[in-house]
Amino acid sequence: MGLVAKISIEERVGSFVIKDVTGLWSSSYTYGYGLPNIVPGWVTSVKAYITPPGYVNSILVDLGSSFAGDGNEYQIMPWDLSSQNTKIESGLWMVEVVIQGLNPSGVPFTYNAVNKCVFTKEVECCIDKMIAGTLNTPLNDVFREEKSRTTAELSVLLNRALNALCCGDITSSNRIITYIKLHCQCGC
């Protein structure tokens, strides 16, 4: 018995959401919020340590003590990460949420939840722009023109990256997304 903190991460266009999916305590699920485990009202601090693609050190974001609780969520915008960030980059992201507080007896507690995911919206946008740039290419020139071949290759690779994500293969998906980012020609 004891709380097992859990989070989910959902990429949106231009942002992402961290959601507390720990659940509530019940006789059939003894790892959630509620007595005999901690109660969200006892939480004094919730911090997220976010590591974007290519970063070595994580970025601290204070989610506020009210984040702790089943189903609560916090939207992260690019400027929450740093003043230089203007977009949420495609690639492997890691988020660690640290929940701290005091029980009524004054005993401190700390719970951690970690989640990794691969974001794809940036490269999806890039490939969509590349496809739009090749729509007027005559059909018999499609495979002779390098831009059209590259667009087709990257589109197929994006589908493979998305399939790898569906199968839980984060490593392969991230490798493919990294390759796509290196070869995208849309100016994103």
PyMOL CGO cylinders between C-alpha atoms (Angstrom):
from pymol import cmd
from pymol.cgo import CYLINDER

trace = [
    CYLINDER, 0.00, 0.00, 0.00, 1.12, 3.59, -0.61, 0.3, 1, 1, 1, 1, 1, 1,
    CYLINDER, 1.12, 3.59, -0.61, 0.70, 6.25, -3.26, 0.3, 1, 1, 1, 1, 1, 1,
    CYLINDER, 0.70, 6.25, -3.26, 2.17, 5.60, -6.71, 0.3, 1, 1, 1, 1, 1, 1,
    CYLINDER, 2.17, 5.60, -6.71, 2.21, 8.91, -8.56, 0.3, 1, 1, 1, 1, 1, 1,
    CYLINDER, 2.21, 8.91, -8.56, 1.52, 8.71, -12.31, 0.3, 1, 1, 1, 1, 1, 1,
    CYLINDER, 1.52, 8.71, -12.31, 1.47, 11.34, -15.05, 0.3, 1, 1, 1, 1, 1, 1,
    CYLINDER, 1.47, 11.34, -15.05, 0.56, 11.40, -18.71, 0.3, 1, 1, 1, 1, 1, 1,
    CYLINDER, 0.56, 11.40, -18.71, 1.82, 13.82, -21.34, 0.3, 1, 1, 1, 1, 1, 1,
    CYLINDER, 1.82, 13.82, -21.34, -0.27, 14.97, -24.30, 0.3, 1, 1, 1, 1, 1, 1,
    CYLINDER, -0.27, 14.97, -24.30, 1.23, 16.96, -27.15, 0.3, 1, 1, 1, 1, 1, 1,
    CYLINDER, 1.23, 16.96, -27.15, -0.97, 19.68, -28.60, 0.3, 1, 1, 1, 1, 1, 1,
    CYLINDER, -0.97, 19.68, -28.60, -0.23, 22.11, -31.40, 0.3, 1, 1, 1, 1, 1, 1,
    CYLINDER, -0.23, 22.11, -31.40, 2.17, 24.65, -29.88, 0.3, 1, 1, 1, 1, 1, 1,
    CYLINDER, 2.17, 24.65, -29.88, 2.03, 23.26, -26.34, 0.3, 1, 1, 1, 1, 1, 1,
    CYLINDER, 2.03, 23.26, -26.34, 1.72, 20.12, -24.25, 0.3, 1, 1, 1, 1, 1, 1,
    CYLINDER, 1.72, 20.12, -24.25, -0.22, 19.08, -21.17, 0.3, 1, 1, 1, 1, 1, 1,
    CYLINDER, -0.22, 19.08, -21.17, 1.00, 17.23, -18.10, 0.3, 1, 1, 1, 1, 1, 1,
    CYLINDER, 1.00, 17.23, -18.10, -1.87, 15.39, -16.42, 0.3, 1, 1, 1, 1, 1, 1,
    CYLINDER, -1.87, 15.39, -16.42, -2.01, 13.71, -13.02, 0.3, 1, 1, 1, 1, 1, 1,
    CYLINDER, -2.01, 13.71, -13.02, -3.41, 10.22, -13.66, 0.3, 1, 1, 1, 1, 1, 1,
    CYLINDER, -3.41, 10.22, -13.66, -2.57, 8.74, -10.26, 0.3, 1, 1, 1, 1, 1, 1,
    CYLINDER, -2.57, 8.74, -10.26, -6.16, 7.82, -9.54, 0.3, 1, 1, 1, 1, 1, 1,
    CYLINDER, -6.16, 7.82, -9.54, -8.14, 7.65, -6.31, 0.3, 1, 1, 1, 1, 1, 1,
    CYLINDER, -8.14, 7.65, -6.31, -7.70, 5.14, -3.50, 0.3, 1, 1, 1, 1, 1, 1,
    CYLINDER, -7.70, 5.14, -3.50, -10.20, 2.29, -3.35, 0.3, 1, 1, 1, 1, 1, 1,
    CYLINDER, -10.20, 2.29, -3.35, -10.17, -1.23, -1.97, 0.3, 1, 1, 1, 1, 1, 1,
    CYLINDER, -10.17, -1.23, -1.97, -9.38, -2.51, -5.47, 0.3, 1, 1, 1, 1, 1, 1,
    CYLINDER, -9.38, -2.51, -5.47, -6.79, 0.22, -6.24, 0.3, 1, 1, 1, 1, 1, 1,
    CYLINDER, -6.79, 0.22, -6.24, -4.67, 1.00, -3.20, 0.3, 1, 1, 1, 1, 1, 1,
    CYLINDER, -4.67, 1.00, -3.20, -2.12, 3.24, -4.94, 0.3, 1, 1, 1, 1, 1, 1,
    CYLINDER, -2.12, 3.24, -4.94, -4.24, 6.38, -5.44, 0.3, 1, 1, 1, 1, 1, 1,
    CYLINDER, -4.24, 6.38, -5.44, -4.97, 9.60, -3.58, 0.3, 1, 1, 1, 1, 1, 1,
    CYLINDER, -4.97, 9.60, -3.58, -7.04, 9.37, -0.42, 0.3, 1, 1, 1, 1, 1, 1,
    CYLINDER, -7.04, 9.37, -0.42, -6.78, 7.78, 2.99, 0.3, 1, 1, 1, 1, 1, 1,
    CYLINDER, -6.78, 7.78, 2.99, -4.84, 5.77, 4.05, 0.3, 1, 1, 1, 1, 1, 1,
    CYLINDER, -4.84, 5.77, 4.05, -2.48, 7.33, 1.45, 0.3, 1, 1, 1, 1, 1, 1,
    CYLINDER, -2.48, 7.33, 1.45, -1.87, 11.06, 1.09, 0.3, 1, 1, 1, 1, 1, 1,
    CYLINDER, -1.87, 11.06, 1.09, -4.69, 13.51, 0.46, 0.3, 1, 1, 1, 1, 1, 1,
    CYLINDER, -4.69, 13.51, 0.46, -4.13, 16.21, -2.21, 0.3, 1, 1, 1, 1, 1, 1,
    CYLINDER, -4.13, 16.21, -2.21, -4.76, 18.90, 0.42, 0.3, 1, 1, 1, 1, 1, 1,
    CYLINDER, -4.76, 18.90, 0.42, -1.55, 17.87, 2.21, 0.3, 1, 1, 1, 1, 1, 1,
    CYLINDER, -1.55, 17.87, 2.21, 0.57, 18.69, -0.87, 0.3, 1, 1, 1, 1, 1, 1,
    CYLINDER, 0.57, 18.69, -0.87, 2.64, 21.88, -0.54, 0.3, 1, 1, 1, 1, 1, 1,
    CYLINDER, 2.64, 21.88, -0.54, 4.65, 21.77, -3.78, 0.3, 1, 1, 1, 1, 1, 1,
    CYLINDER, 4.65, 21.77, -3.78, 4.51, 20.18, -7.22, 0.3, 1, 1, 1, 1, 1, 1,
    CYLINDER, 4.51, 20.18, -7.22, 7.41, 20.79, -9.57, 0.3, 1, 1, 1, 1, 1, 1,
    CYLINDER, 7.41, 20.79, -9.57, 8.05, 19.46, -13.06, 0.3, 1, 1, 1, 1, 1, 1,
    CYLINDER, 8.05, 19.46, -13.06, 11.57, 18.85, -14.34, 0.3, 1, 1, 1, 1, 1, 1,
    CYLINDER, 11.57, 18.85, -14.34, 11.25, 18.94, -18.13, 0.3, 1, 1, 1, 1, 1, 1,
    CYLINDER, 11.25, 18.94, -18.13, 14.01, 17.79, -20.48, 0.3, 1, 1, 1, 1, 1, 1,
    CYLINDER, 14.01, 17.79, -20.48, 13.31, 18.80, -24.12, 0.3, 1, 1, 1, 1, 1, 1,
    CYLINDER, 13.31, 18.80, -24.12, 15.03, 17.11, -27.09, 0.3, 1, 1, 1, 1, 1, 1,
    CYLINDER, 15.03, 17.11, -27.09, 18.76, 17.77, -27.16, 0.3, 1, 1, 1, 1, 1, 1,
    CYLINDER, 18.76, 17.77, -27.16, 18.92, 19.17, -23.62, 0.3, 1, 1, 1, 1, 1, 1,
    CYLINDER, 18.92, 19.17, -23.62, 21.23, 17.68, -20.99, 0.3, 1, 1, 1, 1, 1, 1,
    CYLINDER, 21.23, 17.68, -20.99, 19.80, 19.59, -18.02, 0.3, 1, 1, 1, 1, 1, 1,
    CYLINDER, 19.80, 19.59, -18.02, 16.13, 19.75, -17.20, 0.3, 1, 1, 1, 1, 1, 1,
    CYLINDER, 16.13, 19.75, -17.20, 14.09, 22.93, -16.91, 0.3, 1, 1, 1, 1, 1, 1,
    CYLINDER, 14.09, 22.93, -16.91, 12.16, 23.50, -13.67, 0.3, 1, 1, 1, 1, 1, 1,
    CYLINDER, 12.16, 23.50, -13.67, 8.50, 24.50, -13.93, 0.3, 1, 1, 1, 1, 1, 1,
    CYLINDER, 8.50, 24.50, -13.93, 6.41, 25.05, -10.77, 0.3, 1, 1, 1, 1, 1, 1,
    CYLINDER, 6.41, 25.05, -10.77, 3.03, 23.40, -11.34, 0.3, 1, 1, 1, 1, 1, 1,
    CYLINDER, 3.03, 23.40, -11.34, 1.54, 24.65, -8.05, 0.3, 1, 1, 1, 1, 1, 1,
    CYLINDER, 1.54, 24.65, -8.05, 0.29, 22.52, -5.19, 0.3, 1, 1, 1, 1, 1, 1,
    CYLINDER, 0.29, 22.52, -5.19, -3.20, 22.26, -6.69, 0.3, 1, 1, 1, 1, 1, 1,
    CYLINDER, -3.20, 22.26, -6.69, -1.82, 20.10, -9.55, 0.3, 1, 1, 1, 1, 1, 1,
    CYLINDER, -1.82, 20.10, -9.55, -1.82, 17.04, -7.25, 0.3, 1, 1, 1, 1, 1, 1,
    CYLINDER, -1.82, 17.04, -7.25, -5.13, 15.27, -7.64, 0.3, 1, 1, 1, 1, 1, 1,
    CYLINDER, -5.13, 15.27, -7.64, -6.64, 12.80, -10.02, 0.3, 1, 1, 1, 1, 1, 1,
    CYLINDER, -6.64, 12.80, -10.02, -7.27, 14.31, -13.46, 0.3, 1, 1, 1, 1, 1, 1,
    CYLINDER, -7.27, 14.31, -13.46, -5.71, 17.72, -12.82, 0.3, 1, 1, 1, 1, 1, 1,
    CYLINDER, -5.71, 17.72, -12.82, -3.61, 19.06, -15.66, 0.3, 1, 1, 1, 1, 1, 1,
    CYLINDER, -3.61, 19.06, -15.66, -1.14, 21.84, -16.45, 0.3, 1, 1, 1, 1, 1, 1,
    CYLINDER, -1.14, 21.84, -16.45, -0.51, 23.24, -19.93, 0.3, 1, 1, 1, 1, 1, 1,
    CYLINDER, -0.51, 23.24, -19.93, 3.12, 23.98, -20.84, 0.3, 1, 1, 1, 1, 1, 1,
    CYLINDER, 3.12, 23.98, -20.84, 3.72, 26.69, -23.42, 0.3, 1, 1, 1, 1, 1, 1,
    CYLINDER, 3.72, 26.69, -23.42, 7.12, 27.23, -25.11, 0.3, 1, 1, 1, 1, 1, 1,
    CYLINDER, 7.12, 27.23, -25.11, 7.83, 30.37, -23.06, 0.3, 1, 1, 1, 1, 1, 1,
    CYLINDER, 7.83, 30.37, -23.06, 7.29, 28.40, -19.82, 0.3, 1, 1, 1, 1, 1, 1,
    CYLINDER, 7.29, 28.40, -19.82, 10.53, 26.59, -20.68, 0.3, 1, 1, 1, 1, 1, 1,
    CYLINDER, 10.53, 26.59, -20.68, 12.65, 29.67, -21.47, 0.3, 1, 1, 1, 1, 1, 1,
    CYLINDER, 12.65, 29.67, -21.47, 12.29, 33.08, -23.01, 0.3, 1, 1, 1, 1, 1, 1,
    CYLINDER, 12.29, 33.08, -23.01, 14.15, 31.87, -26.13, 0.3, 1, 1, 1, 1, 1, 1,
    CYLINDER, 14.15, 31.87, -26.13, 11.73, 29.01, -26.86, 0.3, 1, 1, 1, 1, 1, 1,
    CYLINDER, 11.73, 29.01, -26.86, 9.16, 29.82, -29.51, 0.3, 1, 1, 1, 1, 1, 1,
    CYLINDER, 9.16, 29.82, -29.51, 7.95, 26.30, -30.28, 0.3, 1, 1, 1, 1, 1, 1,
    CYLINDER, 7.95, 26.30, -30.28, 7.57, 22.83, -28.86, 0.3, 1, 1, 1, 1, 1, 1,
    CYLINDER, 7.57, 22.83, -28.86, 10.18, 20.80, -30.73, 0.3, 1, 1, 1, 1, 1, 1,
    CYLINDER, 10.18, 20.80, -30.73, 9.60, 17.31, -32.10, 0.3, 1, 1, 1, 1, 1, 1,
    CYLINDER, 9.60, 17.31, -32.10, 11.65, 14.57, -30.49, 0.3, 1, 1, 1, 1, 1, 1,
    CYLINDER, 11.65, 14.57, -30.49, 12.10, 12.80, -27.16, 0.3, 1, 1, 1, 1, 1, 1,
    CYLINDER, 12.10, 12.80, -27.16, 10.84, 14.67, -24.08, 0.3, 1, 1, 1, 1, 1, 1,
    CYLINDER, 10.84, 14.67, -24.08, 11.20, 13.54, -20.48, 0.3, 1, 1, 1, 1, 1, 1,
    CYLINDER, 11.20, 13.54, -20.48, 9.08, 14.93, -17.65, 0.3, 1, 1, 1, 1, 1, 1,
    CYLINDER, 9.08, 14.93, -17.65, 9.59, 14.17, -13.97, 0.3, 1, 1, 1, 1, 1, 1,
    CYLINDER, 9.59, 14.17, -13.97, 7.00, 15.51, -11.53, 0.3, 1, 1, 1, 1, 1, 1,
    CYLINDER, 7.00, 15.51, -11.53, 7.97, 15.78, -7.85, 0.3, 1, 1, 1, 1, 1, 1,
    CYLINDER, 7.97, 15.78, -7.85, 5.10, 16.02, -5.34, 0.3, 1, 1, 1, 1, 1, 1,
    CYLINDER, 5.10, 16.02, -5.34, 6.02, 17.17, -1.83, 0.3, 1, 1, 1, 1, 1, 1,
    CYLINDER, 6.02, 17.17, -1.83, 4.09, 17.97, 1.33, 0.3, 1, 1, 1, 1, 1, 1,
    CYLINDER, 4.09, 17.97, 1.33, 3.42, 17.25, 4.98, 0.3, 1, 1, 1, 1, 1, 1,
    CYLINDER, 3.42, 17.25, 4.98, 0.95, 14.83, 6.50, 0.3, 1, 1, 1, 1, 1, 1,
    CYLINDER, 0.95, 14.83, 6.50, -1.17, 16.04, 9.47, 0.3, 1, 1, 1, 1, 1, 1,
    CYLINDER, -1.17, 16.04, 9.47, 1.50, 14.74, 11.88, 0.3, 1, 1, 1, 1, 1, 1,
    CYLINDER, 1.50, 14.74, 11.88, 4.08, 17.00, 10.22, 0.3, 1, 1, 1, 1, 1, 1,
    CYLINDER, 4.08, 17.00, 10.22, 5.97, 14.17, 8.54, 0.3, 1, 1, 1, 1, 1, 1,
    CYLINDER, 5.97, 14.17, 8.54, 7.26, 15.23, 5.11, 0.3, 1, 1, 1, 1, 1, 1,
    CYLINDER, 7.26, 15.23, 5.11, 6.64, 13.13, 2.00, 0.3, 1, 1, 1, 1, 1, 1,
    CYLINDER, 6.64, 13.13, 2.00, 7.94, 13.13, -1.56, 0.3, 1, 1, 1, 1, 1, 1,
    CYLINDER, 7.94, 13.13, -1.56, 6.57, 11.21, -4.54, 0.3, 1, 1, 1, 1, 1, 1,
    CYLINDER, 6.57, 11.21, -4.54, 7.95, 11.18, -8.09, 0.3, 1, 1, 1, 1, 1, 1,
    CYLINDER, 7.95, 11.18, -8.09, 6.37, 10.34, -11.42, 0.3, 1, 1, 1, 1, 1, 1,
    CYLINDER, 6.37, 10.34, -11.42, 8.37, 10.11, -14.66, 0.3, 1, 1, 1, 1, 1, 1,
    CYLINDER, 8.37, 10.11, -14.66, 7.18, 9.86, -18.23, 0.3, 1, 1, 1, 1, 1, 1,
    CYLINDER, 7.18, 9.86, -18.23, 8.96, 9.90, -21.59, 0.3, 1, 1, 1, 1, 1, 1,
    CYLINDER, 8.96, 9.90, -21.59, 7.31, 10.60, -24.91, 0.3, 1, 1, 1, 1, 1, 1,
    CYLINDER, 7.31, 10.60, -24.91, 8.12, 11.59, -28.47, 0.3, 1, 1, 1, 1, 1, 1,
    CYLINDER, 8.12, 11.59, -28.47, 6.45, 14.71, -29.84, 0.3, 1, 1, 1, 1, 1, 1,
    CYLINDER, 6.45, 14.71, -29.84, 5.76, 14.81, -33.60, 0.3, 1, 1, 1, 1, 1, 1,
    CYLINDER, 5.76, 14.81, -33.60, 3.62, 17.90, -34.36, 0.3, 1, 1, 1, 1, 1, 1,
    CYLINDER, 3.62, 17.90, -34.36, 6.56, 20.03, -35.59, 0.3, 1, 1, 1, 1, 1, 1,
    CYLINDER, 6.56, 20.03, -35.59, 7.70, 17.46, -38.19, 0.3, 1, 1, 1, 1, 1, 1,
    CYLINDER, 7.70, 17.46, -38.19, 4.08, 16.70, -39.17, 0.3, 1, 1, 1, 1, 1, 1,
    CYLINDER, 4.08, 16.70, -39.17, 3.67, 20.41, -39.98, 0.3, 1, 1, 1, 1, 1, 1,
    CYLINDER, 3.67, 20.41, -39.98, 6.94, 20.44, -41.92, 0.3, 1, 1, 1, 1, 1, 1,
    CYLINDER, 6.94, 20.44, -41.92, 5.99, 17.43, -44.02, 0.3, 1, 1, 1, 1, 1, 1,
    CYLINDER, 5.99, 17.43, -44.02, 2.52, 18.89, -44.68, 0.3, 1, 1, 1, 1, 1, 1,
    CYLINDER, 2.52, 18.89, -44.68, 4.20, 22.07, -46.01, 0.3, 1, 1, 1, 1, 1, 1,
    CYLINDER, 4.20, 22.07, -46.01, 6.59, 20.02, -48.14, 0.3, 1, 1, 1, 1, 1, 1,
    CYLINDER, 6.59, 20.02, -48.14, 3.68, 18.02, -49.59, 0.3, 1, 1, 1, 1, 1, 1,
    CYLINDER, 3.68, 18.02, -49.59, 1.82, 21.25, -50.37, 0.3, 1, 1, 1, 1, 1, 1,
    CYLINDER, 1.82, 21.25, -50.37, 4.93, 22.45, -52.23, 0.3, 1, 1, 1, 1, 1, 1,
    CYLINDER, 4.93, 22.45, -52.23, 4.90, 19.40, -54.51, 0.3, 1, 1, 1, 1, 1, 1,
    CYLINDER, 4.90, 19.40, -54.51, 1.17, 19.25, -55.34, 0.3, 1, 1, 1, 1, 1, 1,
    CYLINDER, 1.17, 19.25, -55.34, 1.60, 20.85, -58.78, 0.3, 1, 1, 1, 1, 1, 1,
    CYLINDER, 1.60, 20.85, -58.78, 4.39, 18.51, -59.86, 0.3, 1, 1, 1, 1, 1, 1,
    CYLINDER, 4.39, 18.51, -59.86, 3.33, 16.56, -62.97, 0.3, 1, 1, 1, 1, 1, 1,
    CYLINDER, 3.33, 16.56, -62.97, 2.80, 12.88, -62.14, 0.3, 1, 1, 1, 1, 1, 1,
    CYLINDER, 2.80, 12.88, -62.14, 5.51, 11.61, -64.50, 0.3, 1, 1, 1, 1, 1, 1,
    CYLINDER, 5.51, 11.61, -64.50, 8.06, 14.01, -62.87, 0.3, 1, 1, 1, 1, 1, 1,
    CYLINDER, 8.06, 14.01, -62.87, 7.31, 13.10, -59.24, 0.3, 1, 1, 1, 1, 1, 1,
    CYLINDER, 7.31, 13.10, -59.24, 10.07, 10.52, -58.86, 0.3, 1, 1, 1, 1, 1, 1,
    CYLINDER, 10.07, 10.52, -58.86, 12.57, 12.39, -61.05, 0.3, 1, 1, 1, 1, 1, 1,
    CYLINDER, 12.57, 12.39, -61.05, 12.38, 15.52, -58.95, 0.3, 1, 1, 1, 1, 1, 1,
    CYLINDER, 12.38, 15.52, -58.95, 14.50, 15.32, -55.77, 0.3, 1, 1, 1, 1, 1, 1,
    CYLINDER, 14.50, 15.32, -55.77, 12.16, 17.51, -53.72, 0.3, 1, 1, 1, 1, 1, 1,
    CYLINDER, 12.16, 17.51, -53.72, 9.23, 15.18, -54.42, 0.3, 1, 1, 1, 1, 1, 1,
    CYLINDER, 9.23, 15.18, -54.42, 11.29, 12.05, -53.65, 0.3, 1, 1, 1, 1, 1, 1,
    CYLINDER, 11.29, 12.05, -53.65, 12.51, 13.56, -50.36, 0.3, 1, 1, 1, 1, 1, 1,
    CYLINDER, 12.51, 13.56, -50.36, 8.95, 14.55, -49.42, 0.3, 1, 1, 1, 1, 1, 1,
    CYLINDER, 8.95, 14.55, -49.42, 7.68, 11.04, -50.14, 0.3, 1, 1, 1, 1, 1, 1,
    CYLINDER, 7.68, 11.04, -50.14, 10.53, 9.47, -48.14, 0.3, 1, 1, 1, 1, 1, 1,
    CYLINDER, 10.53, 9.47, -48.14, 9.95, 11.72, -45.13, 0.3, 1, 1, 1, 1, 1, 1,
    CYLINDER, 9.95, 11.72, -45.13, 6.20, 11.13, -45.25, 0.3, 1, 1, 1, 1, 1, 1,
    CYLINDER, 6.20, 11.13, -45.25, 6.73, 7.34, -45.17, 0.3, 1, 1, 1, 1, 1, 1,
    CYLINDER, 6.73, 7.34, -45.17, 9.24, 7.73, -42.34, 0.3, 1, 1, 1, 1, 1, 1,
    CYLINDER, 9.24, 7.73, -42.34, 6.77, 9.82, -40.32, 0.3, 1, 1, 1, 1, 1, 1,
    CYLINDER, 6.77, 9.82, -40.32, 4.20, 7.02, -40.64, 0.3, 1, 1, 1, 1, 1, 1,
    CYLINDER, 4.20, 7.02, -40.64, 6.83, 4.55, -39.40, 0.3, 1, 1, 1, 1, 1, 1,
    CYLINDER, 6.83, 4.55, -39.40, 7.67, 6.82, -36.44, 0.3, 1, 1, 1, 1, 1, 1,
    CYLINDER, 7.67, 6.82, -36.44, 3.98, 7.07, -35.53, 0.3, 1, 1, 1, 1, 1, 1,
    CYLINDER, 3.98, 7.07, -35.53, 3.59, 3.29, -35.82, 0.3, 1, 1, 1, 1, 1, 1,
    CYLINDER, 3.59, 3.29, -35.82, 6.64, 2.78, -33.59, 0.3, 1, 1, 1, 1, 1, 1,
    CYLINDER, 6.64, 2.78, -33.59, 5.04, 5.09, -31.01, 0.3, 1, 1, 1, 1, 1, 1,
    CYLINDER, 5.04, 5.09, -31.01, 1.81, 3.10, -31.13, 0.3, 1, 1, 1, 1, 1, 1,
    CYLINDER, 1.81, 3.10, -31.13, 3.83, -0.04, -30.43, 0.3, 1, 1, 1, 1, 1, 1,
    CYLINDER, 3.83, -0.04, -30.43, 5.63, 1.63, -27.50, 0.3, 1, 1, 1, 1, 1, 1,
    CYLINDER, 5.63, 1.63, -27.50, 9.00, 1.79, -29.28, 0.3, 1, 1, 1, 1, 1, 1,
    CYLINDER, 9.00, 1.79, -29.28, 10.08, 5.28, -28.17, 0.3, 1, 1, 1, 1, 1, 1,
    CYLINDER, 10.08, 5.28, -28.17, 13.73, 4.78, -29.15, 0.3, 1, 1, 1, 1, 1, 1,
    CYLINDER, 13.73, 4.78, -29.15, 13.01, 3.92, -32.80, 0.3, 1, 1, 1, 1, 1, 1,
    CYLINDER, 13.01, 3.92, -32.80, 10.40, 6.65, -33.08, 0.3, 1, 1, 1, 1, 1, 1,
    CYLINDER, 10.40, 6.65, -33.08, 12.82, 9.24, -31.72, 0.3, 1, 1, 1, 1, 1, 1,
    CYLINDER, 12.82, 9.24, -31.72, 15.56, 8.14, -34.15, 0.3, 1, 1, 1, 1, 1, 1,
    CYLINDER, 15.56, 8.14, -34.15, 13.20, 8.50, -37.10, 0.3, 1, 1, 1, 1, 1, 1,
    CYLINDER, 13.20, 8.50, -37.10, 11.92, 11.90, -35.92, 0.3, 1, 1, 1, 1, 1, 1,
    CYLINDER, 11.92, 11.90, -35.92, 15.52, 13.10, -35.47, 0.3, 1, 1, 1, 1, 1, 1,
    CYLINDER, 15.52, 13.10, -35.47, 16.31, 12.01, -39.05, 0.3, 1, 1, 1, 1, 1, 1,
    CYLINDER, 16.31, 12.01, -39.05, 13.22, 13.79, -40.37, 0.3, 1, 1, 1, 1, 1, 1,
    CYLINDER, 13.22, 13.79, -40.37, 14.18, 17.00, -38.53, 0.3, 1, 1, 1, 1, 1, 1,
    CYLINDER, 14.18, 17.00, -38.53, 17.62, 16.91, -40.16, 0.3, 1, 1, 1, 1, 1, 1,
    CYLINDER, 17.62, 16.91, -40.16, 16.11, 16.57, -43.66, 0.3, 1, 1, 1, 1, 1, 1,
    CYLINDER, 16.11, 16.57, -43.66, 13.00, 18.75, -43.45, 0.3, 1, 1, 1, 1, 1, 1,
    CYLINDER, 13.00, 18.75, -43.45, 13.08, 21.54, -46.01, 0.3, 1, 1, 1, 1, 1, 1,
    CYLINDER, 13.08, 21.54, -46.01, 10.04, 23.60, -45.09, 0.3, 1, 1, 1, 1, 1, 1,
    CYLINDER, 10.04, 23.60, -45.09, 11.64, 26.29, -42.95, 0.3, 1, 1, 1, 1, 1, 1,
    CYLINDER, 11.64, 26.29, -42.95, 9.84, 25.36, -39.74, 0.3, 1, 1, 1, 1, 1, 1,
]
cmd.load_cgo(trace, "trace")
